[in-house]
Amino acid sequence: MESLNALLQGMGLMHLGAGQAIMLLVSLLLLWLAIAKKFEPLLLLPIGFGGLLSNIPEAGMALTALESLLAHHDAGQLAVIAAKLNCAPDVHAIKEALALALPSVQNQMENLAVDMGYTPGVLALFYKVAIGSGVAPLVIFMGVGAMTDFGPLLANPRTLLLGAAAQFGIFATVLGALTLNYFGLISFTLPQAAAIGIIGGADGPTAIYLS
């Protein structure tokens, strides 16, 4: 009986949280839309696949080395990190201190977690190399540009105005948010207004790039 309990406790499904279960279902839905319905496959297929990998219970594929340390809840290791950050030795206090810390301090804590034997997940490494460096968006748009058929545009150049008008929605939305701020109706900073401007984007890839 003890062996059976140990086996069950070692299964990832026993550690599946409600949030992970919901995200797994959402990821499966996105994959179904991309594969079966051919709905934005260039966007939904990688998003759904990444969501599946990120939410596998106990895998930690999307966690950095420091996040893996915090998820492990080792009292001695938490005390070492807390001493470096001058905060209480609990996960919540450490996360708050890290959020307020300088990037150099965050890198030091990440290196300390690596020295303690923790390693980042494969998705965390991919994020750092591809997305964090800004290379992935450039490669994505090179691919999208290579796949684009410019035949209709060359045959009827006036359609260029339609594309320009669609992208103008971004700037119109930003100006609208700042106008609300000017009249004191709703307070938005410039970065917040720029984030709201994504709503005015004409298509999904543009919104992803701007965000």
Buried (B, 14 or more C-beta within 10 A) or exposed (E): EEEEEEEEEEEEEEEBEEEBEEBBEBBEEBBEBBEEEEEBBBBBBBBBBBBBBBBBBEBBBBBBBBBBBBEBEEEEBBEBBBEBBEBBBBBEBBEBBBEEBEEEBBEBBBEBBBEBEBBBBEBBBBBEEBEEEEEBBEEBBEEEEEEEEEEEBEEEEEEEEEEEEBBEBBEEBBEBBBEBBEEEEEEBEEEBBBBBBBEBBBEEBBBBEEE
